[in-house]
Amino acid sequence: MKVYALIGPTGTGKSYRAPHLAREHAIDCIIDDGLLISRGRIVAGRSSKAELSKIKAAKVAMFYSPAHREEVKKALQELKPEKILILGISLPMVEKICERLEIPRPEEVFEIFEYASPQEIEAALEARENEGKHTIPVPLIEIKRNLWSNFVDVIPVRVWRWFYSSQEKTVVRPPFSYLGKLVISENALRSLIFIFLTHLPWIERVDAIAIHRMNGGVEVEIDCVFREGFSVARFGRFIQGYLCERVEYVTGVEVKLVHVTVNGIVGFKNREEVSLSS
């Protein structure tokens, strides 16, 4: 199986152009926002666009649910596609999807900026931001059969441009398009991290949690006290990965860096730091 990736920021037209790219390279299947699509038909999975919030939509697109993963993995085993195209906002996201579906990593990576002009991307972003329009690269009948019997503002589109394939696409406005932006305060995020940490058996006490906003995410600094019998280096590193995964899973906020300062160990007076990128 040869895996291709089409990457680009959210709302830049990846789903819009995926069928044309698949036809151009004789690609059998497309994985887009939680769906496995073959020859314009939804074969397995569920669309993130059916979710009621952006956080839940992100989880579906990343195949967080074991049941969702297994359904798509089984369909892939039955189809045995020679080529597959996976859409994602970045190469790490596509690689994570490949890992969860147990398929090879991408051999070729296409960027949306290679296939769309700045003007087209700007128009796509405006339609996403202002009108909540999303594209699913399947006919309208597939949407009704597999996803929703009653959906808001579903628009079938047969031909977008003369140079694109004639495969049907459907424009939808998902429920979460109407819910506005989700804003999480630093205090709420700090409280959530505190709860995560106090459930770890090697944490005796959390002294301080600092959160700094970064481009596209946050940086977290933690001061804590360990319990005796736990390796500072080993479990400090665990905290880094644990917080990145849990915070992103629950809130959708990307944790880019985690710095862990161990002020001491119960029964000792030492101080040790673990500070790594995550």
C-alpha positions as CSV (number, residue, x, y, z in Angstrom):
1,M,0.0,0.0,0.0
2,K,1.4,3.4,-1.0
3,V,0.2,6.3,1.2
4,Y,-0.1,9.9,0.0
5,A,-0.7,12.9,2.2
6,L,-2.4,16.2,1.3
7,I,-1.7,18.7,4.0
8,G,-2.7,22.3,4.7
9,P,-4.3,24.5,7.3
10,T,-8.0,24.0,8.2
11,G,-10.4,25.5,5.6
12,T,-7.9,25.9,2.8
13,G,-9.7,23.6,0.4
14,K,-8.2,20.1,0.9
15,S,-11.4,18.2,0.6
16,Y,-12.4,20.4,-2.3
17,R,-9.4,19.2,-4.3
18,A,-8.8,15.7,-3.0
19,P,-10.9,13.9,-5.7
20,H,-9.0,15.5,-8.5
21,L,-5.7,14.7,-6.9
22,A,-6.8,11.1,-6.3
23,R,-7.8,10.8,-10.0
24,E,-4.6,12.3,-11.2
25,H,-2.5,9.8,-9.3
26,A,-4.9,6.8,-9.6
27,I,-5.5,6.7,-5.9
28,D,-8.1,4.1,-4.7
29,C,-9.2,5.6,-1.4
30,I,-9.3,8.8,0.5
31,I,-9.3,9.3,4.3
32,D,-10.8,12.7,5.2
33,D,-12.1,13.9,8.5
34,G,-12.8,10.4,9.9
35,L,-14.3,8.9,6.7
36,L,-12.9,6.2,4.4
37,I,-14.0,7.0,0.9
38,S,-13.6,4.8,-2.2
39,R,-14.8,5.8,-5.7
40,G,-17.1,8.4,-4.3
41,R,-18.7,6.1,-1.8
42,I,-18.4,6.2,2.0
43,V,-17.0,2.8,2.9
44,A,-16.4,3.1,6.7
45,G,-16.0,5.6,9.5
46,R,-17.9,8.6,10.5
47,S,-17.5,12.3,9.6
48,S,-16.1,14.8,12.1
49,K,-18.5,17.2,10.5
50,A,-21.4,15.5,12.2
51,E,-20.1,16.4,15.6
52,L,-21.6,19.1,17.8
53,S,-18.3,20.7,18.8
54,K,-14.9,21.4,17.2
55,I,-13.2,19.4,20.0
56,K,-15.2,16.3,19.3
57,A,-14.7,16.8,15.5
58,A,-10.9,16.9,16.0
59,K,-11.1,13.6,18.0
60,V,-13.1,11.9,15.2
61,A,-10.7,13.2,12.5
62,M,-7.8,11.7,14.5
63,F,-9.5,8.4,15.1
64,Y,-9.3,8.6,18.9
65,S,-12.1,6.1,19.4
66,P,-11.0,2.4,19.3
67,A,-14.3,1.4,17.7
68,H,-13.9,4.0,15.0
69,R,-10.4,2.9,14.3
70,E,-11.3,-0.8,14.1
71,E,-14.1,-0.2,11.7
72,V,-11.8,1.7,9.3
73,K,-9.0,-0.8,9.7
74,K,-11.3,-3.7,8.9
75,A,-12.6,-1.9,5.8
76,L,-9.0,-1.3,4.6
77,Q,-8.1,-4.9,5.1
78,E,-11.1,-5.9,3.0
79,L,-10.5,-3.3,0.3
80,K,-6.7,-3.8,0.1
81,P,-6.2,-0.5,-1.8
82,E,-2.9,-0.1,-3.6
83,K,-2.9,3.7,-3.0
84,I,-4.6,5.8,-0.4
85,L,-4.7,9.6,0.2
86,I,-4.9,11.0,3.7
87,L,-5.9,14.6,4.4
88,G,-4.6,16.5,7.4
89,I,-3.6,19.9,8.7
90,S,0.1,18.7,9.0
91,L,2.4,15.8,8.3
92,P,2.5,14.8,12.0
93,M,-1.3,14.6,12.1
94,V,-1.3,12.3,9.0
95,E,1.5,10.2,10.5
96,K,-0.6,9.8,13.7
97,I,-3.6,8.7,11.7
98,C,-1.4,6.2,9.8
99,E,-0.1,4.9,13.2
100,R,-3.6,4.5,14.6
101,L,-4.9,2.7,11.4
102,E,-1.7,0.6,11.3
103,I,-0.8,1.6,7.7
104,P,2.5,2.8,6.3
105,R,3.6,6.4,6.6
106,P,3.2,8.7,3.6
107,E,5.7,8.2,0.8
108,E,4.6,11.4,-1.0
109,V,3.3,14.6,0.6
110,F,1.4,17.2,-1.3
111,E,0.8,20.7,0.1
112,I,-2.5,22.5,-0.6
113,F,-0.4,25.6,-1.6
114,E,0.9,23.7,-4.6
115,Y,-2.7,23.2,-5.9
116,A,-4.5,26.4,-5.0
117,S,-3.6,30.0,-5.6
118,P,-3.5,32.5,-2.6
119,Q,-6.7,33.9,-3.9
120,E,-8.5,30.5,-3.9
121,I,-7.2,29.7,-0.4
122,E,-8.4,33.1,0.8
123,A,-11.8,32.5,-0.7
124,A,-12.0,29.1,0.9
125,L,-11.0,30.4,4.3
126,E,-13.6,33.2,4.1
127,A,-16.3,30.6,3.2
128,R,-15.3,28.5,6.2
129,E,-15.0,31.4,8.6
130,N,-18.0,33.5,7.6
131,E,-20.4,30.9,6.2
132,G,-19.4,27.7,7.9
133,K,-19.1,25.8,4.6
134,H,-17.2,22.5,4.6
135,T,-16.8,20.1,1.7
136,I,-17.2,16.3,1.7
137,P,-15.9,14.7,-1.5
138,V,-18.9,12.3,-2.0
139,P,-22.4,12.7,-3.6
140,L,-25.3,14.0,-1.6
141,I,-26.9,10.5,-1.5
142,E,-23.9,9.2,0.4
143,I,-24.3,11.9,3.0
144,K,-28.0,11.0,3.5
145,R,-27.4,7.3,3.5
146,N,-24.4,7.2,5.9
147,L,-24.4,10.3,8.0
148,W,-27.5,12.3,8.5
149,S,-31.1,12.0,7.4
150,N,-31.7,15.7,8.0
151,F,-28.8,18.1,7.8
152,V,-28.6,21.9,7.7
153,D,-27.8,23.5,4.3
154,V,-26.6,20.6,2.3
155,I,-25.6,21.6,-1.3
156,P,-24.7,19.0,-4.0
157,V,-22.1,20.2,-6.4
158,R,-21.3,18.2,-9.5
159,V,-18.5,20.2,-11.2
160,W,-16.4,22.8,-9.4
161,R,-14.1,23.7,-12.3
162,W,-13.7,22.3,-15.8
163,F,-10.3,20.9,-14.9
164,Y,-11.5,19.0,-11.8
165,S,-13.0,15.5,-12.0
166,S,-16.7,15.2,-12.5
167,Q,-17.0,13.2,-9.2
168,E,-19.7,14.8,-7.1
169,K,-18.9,16.7,-3.9
170,T,-21.2,18.0,-1.2
171,V,-21.0,21.2,0.7
172,V,-22.3,21.1,4.3
173,R,-22.6,23.4,7.3
174,P,-21.8,21.3,10.3
175,P,-23.5,22.0,13.6
176,F,-20.4,23.3,15.3
177,S,-20.2,26.1,12.7
178,Y,-23.1,27.8,14.5
179,L,-21.6,27.5,18.0
180,G,-19.0,30.2,17.7
181,K,-15.5,29.9,19.1
182,L,-14.7,28.0,22.2
183,V,-12.5,30.0,24.6
184,I,-10.8,28.3,27.6
185,S,-9.5,30.7,30.3
186,E,-6.0,30.2,31.7
187,N,-7.6,29.6,35.2
188,A,-9.7,26.8,33.8
189,L,-6.8,25.2,32.0
190,R,-4.6,25.5,35.1
191,S,-7.3,23.8,37.2
192,L,-7.6,21.0,34.7
193,I,-3.9,20.4,34.7
194,F,-3.9,20.4,38.5
195,I,-6.6,17.7,38.5
196,F,-4.6,15.6,36.0
197,L,-1.4,15.9,38.1
198,T,-3.0,15.1,41.5
199,H,-4.3,11.8,40.1
200,L,-0.7,10.6,39.4
201,P,0.5,8.4,42.3
202,W,4.1,9.8,42.4
203,I,2.9,13.5,42.9
204,E,2.9,14.4,46.6
205,R,2.1,18.1,46.0
206,V,1.7,20.6,43.1
207,D,3.3,23.9,44.2
208,A,2.7,26.0,41.0
209,I,1.4,25.8,37.5
210,A,2.2,28.6,35.0
211,I,0.7,28.8,31.5
212,H,2.2,30.9,28.7
213,R,0.5,31.3,25.3
214,M,2.5,30.5,22.2
215,N,1.8,30.6,18.6
216,G,-0.9,27.9,18.1
217,G,-0.7,26.5,21.6
218,V,0.6,26.9,25.1
219,E,3.7,26.3,27.2
220,V,3.2,24.8,30.7
221,E,5.6,25.2,33.7
222,I,5.0,22.9,36.7
223,D,6.6,23.0,40.2
224,C,5.8,19.9,42.2
225,V,7.0,17.5,44.9
226,F,7.5,13.8,44.3
227,R,6.9,10.9,46.6
228,E,9.8,8.7,47.6
229,G,10.5,5.7,45.4
230,F,9.8,7.2,42.0
231,S,12.5,8.1,39.4
232,V,12.5,11.9,38.9
233,A,13.8,11.7,35.3
234,R,11.5,8.8,34.2
235,F,8.3,10.1,35.7
236,G,9.1,13.7,34.9
237,R,9.3,12.8,31.3
238,F,6.1,10.8,31.6
239,I,4.3,13.9,32.9
240,Q,5.4,15.8,29.7
241,G,3.8,13.4,27.3
242,Y,0.8,12.7,29.6
243,L,-0.1,16.4,29.8
244,C,0.3,17.0,26.1
245,E,-2.1,14.1,25.3
246,R,-4.7,14.7,28.0
247,V,-5.0,18.4,27.6
248,E,-5.3,18.2,23.8
249,Y,-7.8,15.3,24.1
250,V,-10.1,17.1,26.6
251,T,-9.8,20.7,25.4
252,G,-8.3,20.7,21.9
253,V,-5.5,23.0,23.1
254,E,-2.1,22.0,21.8
255,V,0.6,21.9,24.5
256,K,3.9,22.6,22.8
257,L,6.3,22.6,25.7
258,V,6.1,21.2,29.3
259,H,8.7,22.1,31.9
260,V,8.7,20.1,35.1
261,T,10.6,21.3,38.1
262,V,10.7,18.9,41.0
263,N,11.2,21.0,44.2
264,G,11.8,17.9,46.3
265,I,11.0,14.4,47.3
266,V,9.1,13.6,50.4
267,G,11.8,12.7,53.0
268,F,14.6,14.4,51.1
269,K,15.8,18.0,50.5
270,N,17.0,17.7,46.9
271,R,15.9,19.7,43.9
272,E,15.9,18.3,40.4
273,E,14.6,19.7,37.0
274,V,13.3,18.0,33.9
275,S,12.8,20.4,31.0
276,L,12.2,19.0,27.6
277,S,10.2,19.9,24.5
278,S,7.2,17.8,24.0
